[in-house]
Amino acid sequence: MPSEKLYREFQNLERKIQLVLNENKRLKDELNHARDENGILKEKMKTHESSLNSFQNKMNINKLANNMVVSEGDSVQLKETIEGYIKEIDKCIAHLAE
């Protein structure tokens, strides 16, 4: 009879080990999914930060341009110059983001 009890305990132990292994696999899968999602969210955050910085730079440049006193003819040239600067800044930001 002791061998039957030992056999039942062995089967019970095997069942518990299998449950632990299954839970371990589930948790590993969940962790991998969370890591993937985290990577995607980090990339989105970088993109949004870059867009925000670009927008803030444009706003700052626009504020500077609005505060400058220039004649009407110089205004058009100044606007074109500022737009050129903005494009160059955007290129630099995009290059830095890579």
Backbone bond lengths (Angstrom), bond angles and torsions (degrees), N, CA, C in turn:
res aa  C-N    CA-C-N  psi(-1)  N-CA   C-N-CA  omega(-1)  CA-C   N-CA-C  phi
1 M - - - 1.436 - - 1.527 113.33 -
2 P 1.296 118.71 -35.64 1.463 117.62 179.32 1.525 112.15 -60.12
3 S 1.317 117.60 -30.78 1.456 119.76 -179.95 1.529 111.21 -69.00
4 E 1.329 118.97 -32.21 1.461 122.22 176.49 1.522 110.14 -66.99
5 K 1.317 115.92 -42.42 1.465 119.90 178.24 1.530 109.80 -64.42
6 L 1.290 116.20 -41.88 1.451 120.88 178.60 1.529 110.34 -63.90
7 Y 1.327 116.98 -40.12 1.455 121.69 178.75 1.527 110.63 -64.00
8 R 1.335 117.99 -42.98 1.467 121.76 178.25 1.529 110.52 -63.66
9 E 1.304 116.55 -41.26 1.457 120.16 178.59 1.533 110.37 -64.51
10 F 1.323 115.14 -38.57 1.455 120.02 178.14 1.534 110.30 -63.66
11 Q 1.339 116.51 -45.08 1.467 120.43 177.99 1.531 110.89 -62.75
12 N 1.297 116.45 -40.92 1.466 120.99 178.51 1.541 110.36 -62.84
13 L 1.306 115.27 -42.48 1.460 120.37 178.19 1.532 110.77 -64.03
14 E 1.329 117.20 -42.31 1.465 120.76 177.67 1.528 111.01 -60.92
15 R 1.325 116.65 -41.55 1.464 121.49 179.41 1.533 110.45 -63.41
16 K 1.325 116.43 -43.15 1.462 120.33 179.43 1.529 111.40 -65.83
17 I 1.319 116.27 -39.16 1.466 119.91 177.76 1.523 110.04 -62.91
18 Q 1.318 116.51 -42.53 1.463 120.34 179.06 1.524 110.91 -63.22
19 L 1.331 116.98 -39.92 1.464 120.27 177.28 1.533 110.96 -63.03
20 V 1.311 116.92 -42.33 1.470 120.99 178.89 1.525 110.37 -64.50
21 L 1.335 116.99 -42.30 1.461 120.34 178.85 1.526 111.54 -63.37
22 N 1.321 116.36 -41.93 1.467 120.35 177.79 1.526 111.27 -63.06
23 E 1.328 116.49 -42.93 1.463 120.60 179.01 1.533 110.17 -65.18
24 N 1.321 116.48 -39.83 1.461 120.91 177.99 1.531 110.63 -61.11
25 K 1.319 117.34 -43.86 1.465 120.83 179.16 1.521 110.44 -64.34
26 R 1.317 117.06 -42.63 1.466 120.71 179.29 1.524 110.72 -61.40
27 L 1.318 116.79 -43.20 1.462 120.73 -179.66 1.533 111.41 -67.07
28 K 1.323 117.15 -37.69 1.465 120.02 176.63 1.526 110.86 -63.44
29 D 1.333 116.20 -43.49 1.463 120.27 177.98 1.526 110.60 -61.87
30 E 1.309 116.25 -42.93 1.469 121.32 179.22 1.532 110.77 -63.07
31 L 1.326 116.81 -41.37 1.461 121.49 178.60 1.527 111.04 -63.83
32 N 1.326 117.13 -44.19 1.466 120.71 178.45 1.523 111.33 -62.14
33 H 1.315 116.20 -40.81 1.464 120.48 177.78 1.531 110.12 -63.60
34 A 1.319 117.30 -43.31 1.464 121.32 179.62 1.529 111.00 -64.61
35 R 1.321 117.44 -38.88 1.471 121.06 177.55 1.521 110.86 -64.19
36 D 1.333 116.98 -43.47 1.463 120.61 177.88 1.526 110.75 -61.02
37 E 1.316 115.92 -46.71 1.459 120.97 179.90 1.529 110.47 -62.59
38 N 1.315 116.96 -39.85 1.458 121.68 178.70 1.527 110.80 -61.52
39 G 1.325 117.05 -43.16 1.462 121.04 178.07 1.516 112.19 -61.85
40 I 1.319 116.12 -42.72 1.465 120.80 178.94 1.523 110.23 -63.42
41 L 1.322 116.34 -44.11 1.465 120.10 -179.17 1.525 111.55 -66.52
42 K 1.320 117.64 -35.77 1.470 120.33 177.10 1.522 110.32 -63.57
43 E 1.319 117.10 -41.92 1.462 120.38 178.80 1.525 110.90 -63.90
44 K 1.327 116.68 -42.51 1.462 120.19 177.82 1.521 110.50 -62.35
45 M 1.320 116.59 -40.36 1.454 120.64 -179.83 1.527 110.48 -63.64
46 K 1.335 117.72 -42.35 1.458 120.81 177.58 1.525 110.77 -60.56
47 T 1.322 116.09 -43.07 1.462 120.45 179.79 1.520 110.63 -62.59
48 H 1.322 116.51 -44.81 1.469 120.52 -179.70 1.525 111.26 -67.16
49 E 1.320 117.41 -38.49 1.461 120.15 177.57 1.526 110.64 -63.92
50 S 1.319 115.90 -40.93 1.459 120.29 178.54 1.526 110.66 -63.18
51 S 1.322 116.25 -43.95 1.459 120.37 178.58 1.523 110.73 -63.66
52 L 1.305 116.26 -41.68 1.460 120.88 179.68 1.525 110.50 -63.98
53 N 1.327 117.27 -45.17 1.465 120.24 178.45 1.520 111.33 -61.37
54 S 1.318 116.39 -41.57 1.461 120.64 178.73 1.526 110.29 -62.28
55 F 1.311 115.83 -44.27 1.461 120.37 179.62 1.525 110.85 -64.35
56 Q 1.322 117.23 -42.01 1.455 120.56 179.21 1.523 111.19 -64.12
57 N 1.333 116.55 -39.58 1.467 119.81 176.68 1.520 111.16 -62.73
58 K 1.313 116.56 -42.09 1.462 120.02 178.43 1.521 110.92 -62.94
59 M 1.324 116.19 -41.20 1.471 119.30 179.14 1.522 110.54 -64.54
60 N 1.328 117.11 -42.59 1.465 120.09 179.31 1.524 111.15 -62.54
61 I 1.309 116.81 -41.69 1.466 120.85 179.48 1.521 109.73 -65.99
62 N 1.323 116.65 -41.13 1.471 119.82 178.04 1.525 111.27 -63.05
63 K 1.330 117.28 -39.47 1.462 120.69 177.54 1.519 110.36 -62.90
64 L 1.339 116.00 -42.95 1.466 119.71 178.03 1.523 110.92 -62.06
65 A 1.304 116.20 -44.32 1.463 120.52 -178.65 1.525 110.73 -64.64
66 N 1.311 117.32 -39.20 1.460 120.48 -179.97 1.523 111.77 -68.59
67 N 1.316 117.37 -28.31 1.453 121.08 -179.66 1.523 113.15 -82.40
68 M 1.320 118.34 -13.81 1.460 121.69 -179.16 1.523 109.79 -81.20
69 V 1.304 114.97 139.18 1.462 120.78 177.29 1.527 107.13 -99.41
70 V 1.332 115.31 115.54 1.465 120.58 -179.45 1.508 109.22 -140.09
71 S 1.303 115.45 160.79 1.459 119.21 176.67 1.522 109.26 -75.21
72 E 1.336 116.29 168.17 1.468 121.19 -176.55 1.525 111.33 -61.38
73 G 1.321 118.25 -41.53 1.462 121.72 -179.57 1.517 111.33 -67.26
74 D 1.318 116.29 -39.61 1.460 120.23 178.84 1.523 111.35 -70.35
75 S 1.319 116.30 -26.20 1.462 120.88 -178.53 1.526 111.26 -61.36
76 V 1.319 117.06 -43.51 1.462 121.30 -179.28 1.526 109.60 -64.59
77 Q 1.322 116.27 -45.18 1.465 120.09 179.47 1.522 110.91 -64.40
78 L 1.327 117.38 -40.97 1.467 121.79 178.97 1.521 110.36 -63.28
79 K 1.325 115.87 -41.93 1.466 119.85 179.29 1.531 110.50 -61.30
80 E 1.323 116.98 -43.92 1.463 120.36 179.53 1.533 111.38 -64.81
81 T 1.312 115.69 -39.37 1.462 119.93 178.64 1.526 110.85 -64.15
82 I 1.329 115.62 -45.03 1.466 120.33 -180.00 1.517 110.63 -64.08
83 E 1.324 117.73 -41.99 1.463 120.73 177.98 1.535 110.39 -61.69
84 G 1.319 116.91 -37.33 1.466 120.24 176.03 1.519 111.39 -63.46
85 Y 1.351 115.26 -42.45 1.467 119.31 177.20 1.525 111.41 -62.06
86 I 1.312 115.04 -41.61 1.465 119.54 -179.47 1.528 110.07 -61.85
87 K 1.312 116.96 -44.19 1.471 120.43 178.89 1.522 111.11 -61.51
88 E 1.332 116.55 -42.62 1.463 120.15 179.05 1.526 111.18 -65.69
89 I 1.317 117.15 -40.30 1.471 121.38 178.07 1.516 109.94 -63.53
90 D 1.338 116.70 -43.19 1.465 120.36 178.30 1.526 111.12 -61.45
91 K 1.333 117.22 -39.65 1.458 120.28 177.73 1.533 110.51 -63.52
92 C 1.338 115.65 -42.45 1.463 119.74 179.39 1.533 111.18 -63.35
93 I 1.312 116.28 -42.82 1.471 120.75 179.35 1.518 110.35 -63.34
94 A 1.321 116.66 -43.55 1.476 120.62 178.80 1.521 110.00 -63.41
95 H 1.313 116.79 -40.34 1.472 120.18 178.91 1.525 110.86 -65.74
96 L 1.327 117.21 -40.81 1.458 120.82 178.43 1.521 111.74 -68.05
97 A 1.305 116.89 -31.76 1.467 120.96 -179.26 1.524 111.09 -69.06
98 E 1.320 116.97 -25.70 1.471 120.06 179.04 1.488 107.72 -72.65
